[in-house]
Amino acid sequence: MQEIHRFLHARDQLLSLREDYDTAVREFRWPALTHFNWALDYFDRLTGTATPALRVVDDAELDRSFGFAELSERSNRAANLLREHGIGAGDRVLVMLGNVVPLWETVLALIKLRAVIVPTTTLIRGKDLEDRLVRGAVKAVVAEATLAEHFNEVHAPPVKFSVGGQAAGWMPFESSERYSADFQPQGPTHVSETLLLYFTSGTTARPKMVAHTHQSYPVGHLSTLYWLGLRPGDVHLNLSSAGWAKHAWSCFFAPWNAEATVLAYRYERFNPSALLDQLVRCGVTTFCAPPTVWRMLIQEKLGRWPVALRECASAGEPLNPEVIGQVEDAWGLTIRDGFGQTETTAQIANPPGQPLKVGSMGRPMPGYRIALLNADGQERDEGEICVDLSDRPVGLMTGYAGDSERTADVMHGGYYHTGDVASRDADGYITYVGRSDDVFKSSDYRISPFELESLLIEHEAVVEAAVVPSPDALRLSVPKAFIVLAAGFSADVDTARSILAYVRERVSPYKRIRRVEFSDLPKTISGKIRRVELREAELGRVAADPRRACEFWEDDL
């Protein structure tokens, strides 16, 4: 009982200091916990809360709300179903669901069971899915029935639950309704037990498995609550795809830590005016979206929508001042940037009530000590963003599961090294500069050039390839491949179409290459490709620039 009081004290402290940044940074301390199960010890205590826990809407007729008490019972039934089929502490369960109610039921149930959740986007196919199942040592799957066919082509585990329909060889998740609403946990939950395994792209073809505990995300997202400015009773909408870490940040732990309502908006194809209608209709008070969405929203006449918003936030990549200015003009609200990674909770951000500087992503969040280190490990005004481990933040991962070498590589010298570079001004405001490696963002997704290059060279026409970000008005950047052709192949539209189709058929949709250019590749004296040279030349282009010779865009084909 003492543990939950420590958690609540830390939470309430941040709620009370939501606009007093200096005091929050000076006085906040992470709660000292030993045994804590967020779903059992915290969420299930909210059953008397009048605010709905979850509201799911779409652009048709769907509009359903669920109270904390109802979700508590539904997750208990799901936990009993999963337990009967052999799922318990330490078992890894791949969850491949969109914004459907069973997503929240399943995650709560797995926390209660002390199982390990492997969140997976519904876009994953083929080798990507196989990798998660095999390397993740997955024992069971909970997936939408419409996705069941994709598991026929991989080594899927025998225990599979289908959501929203029947599938041959799968057990219907909806059968959980027949199970008891009472759940008895099997032993206490130590905070060091692994709770989440996230696959995230890196500079190699094999994604890293980021391991989080029953403390690092559930408790660690108190820093995210502080950044978002959440209050009890808020209606919070976050536009992130399920299966990615930001969904857990802002569609699960942070809003429920604040006793706010999670609004889940389901849509087949994104429509900015339809989203704005939902913001008004559902009385959204706090809203977080990636820059791609904000750039689409400002194409509308925002002033026509009388939103009830109090807080607006953005994360994933820097947001340009033009977008921020247009939102301020229309709604009188400033979009506040935040920075974090799958490996952490919100590290750096602009919390409510603080002066903002154009282009800056803010200052370190309470509970995080940030240093900018140069190549020699010395703290400077510009350098790699590093988290000081002398006062280790709760929201930091334990490491990369099954990869001690990679873990040691980012956890050395008394710091966690993010791989991102930033600058800091005299007032302590930090501005993002870029990645220290070649990984880049397209829309809200991280792209690994090495992974795509490894696939490209499997095409018979490709001898060498280098993938870099190419500027795009909507997505910020898209993957572009510079390709050296094999003998006998022409640098023409037919070859380009063949290569683009080859990649498109073998990767998840968000990764596909959208532009190709046939050319020689710049190299070092030792023969290494100088991607930095290609990247700088590509990023120096503007929308009005004509296509280069031997350059082909998917949009044109």
Phi, psi and omega in degrees: 000326180296328182297313181296325178294324177294317178298312182296324178297315179295318179298311182294328177298315180290324177298321182285338182250028188298337178240017177239075187301313184300317179292319180299316180294321183287321190256339185291136173227139177297140180294138179276107183238148175244309177238123183199126174241107188304319182289318182280315188275334182246299186302315182293346176279350184267014186296340178268002182289130183285330180295134175300144177281321187217137173228125182246125182227159169219188184271003177258248184244358182289127175197093184234137178243148181226129178282167178299321180296317181294317179293327177299313180292316181297322178289328175297317178297317179297319179298319179293322175298310181297319180297319181298334180260024168092010181269125180213198184303130176086348179286138183264128184235120178277125181248115185235076184229149172273203181280067175247152184306319179302341175299310182290323177298315183294314181297315177299317180298317182291327174298316180297326180280350184065027175279170180256122182270130175247087182294136184218129178296149179287354179275348185292138180218165167048236185297325179298316179292317178303317181299317180294321181290316185282303182292331178281356181049049185287132180263332182211161180229138169239114185217160176294141184303327181292346181261357186302324183299332181289343178273352178287340184262003183229173178276081183276150178290160182287338182266110184222136179240128179260139180248129175084020178159173180270149174212136182302127179084002181247147175268136180290124179299328182296346177293350177298338180299338181275353185269164183295145176275358176262136181232132178248112180293152178257088178085161180288158179258116176281139185297341181276353179294141179291134179245321187229141171235110179256132173270127181224143184292147176227204182271003175239174184287340182264113179300151176279150175256104182277122183258125175240155185253182176290357178248318192295322177266309181302314180273321182301333181281012166297327177292327178289320174305316182295316179298313184291339180075032183287146177230156174303136180090353178296157169249111188251127176243126176235131179260088174223144179288139176299145181105343178255158186300323183298334177295318176293323178304302196246359175244008183215277192291308185298309180295321180286333172298332180267001184061041177257168177271129172274119175261121178253119182253117181258135178209147178282316179224130186295131178228114186300321180292325177294321176297316180297322176301318181291323177303319180285309186299322184267001177062042181296131180255332178228134189222131178231132180211153177289160181305327178304317180292316180300322180294329177283325182295322184287355173285344177267164175276088189303327183297345179286345182254112181280075184289156177259018185297140171251327183227138175233136182221160178214147179205162177116327179192160180299142178256131185284153185300330181300317180295313180301317181295319181293323178291320177299318181296322185278319189242351183070023181238144179256127176288126183255123180284155173214157182226135174192185180221171171303327182287348185219178166264195182297118182266314187227136182192172172256101179283169181299151172078004181253150176299140178251147175242132184303127178090343182274143176268006171109209183232166182302140178284154175308132181095354178240130172251118187250135175235144174255112187250139175277183184298338180267006179080015180263140181285130182223179178281346172220136181172188180290135176290120182229144180260124181292122182268359178292335173229071191303125179288145180299327186283008180268139178302163173280333179153188177266115185301132177070014183217078182294331181292313179294322179298314180297328182294326181263345180247071180225158177067019179084014181222153165266124184262118185281336185084003177252146182248141181212169175239156180231134180268184185294337180268003178088005180280135186251132180242129183290138179251311180162180177282146176276351173240200187263358179294138180222168181259138169233118192057237182254016186246143177273135182244132176261111179303320184299320180299315180289323179295323179296326178284320182301318184288354173282343177285138185298338183273351190255127174263312178220156179207149173222129182252130179223164176285139177244132185303138179218133185297327183267313187265005187074307175206158176227156179292129175236138181249127169266126192232135170261122186276150174286159179299140178094355179249141182262146178278071184230181186295326181293319178294317179299315180298320180296317181293315180299318180293322180301314180291316183303325182282350188239359179232164174296148188307323185289348183264349193297147177285134184248350179215145175226151174219127180270117183195171171287159181249132176292139183223159174281173180296335179273359176097004179277140180291133178269081180297329181299324179293317178295317183297315181295320180294321182289317182289346178278356181278160176235166186302329184282348181298138178287163175298142176282167174297136179067026177248134183225135180251140177304324181299332182275343186262000000 
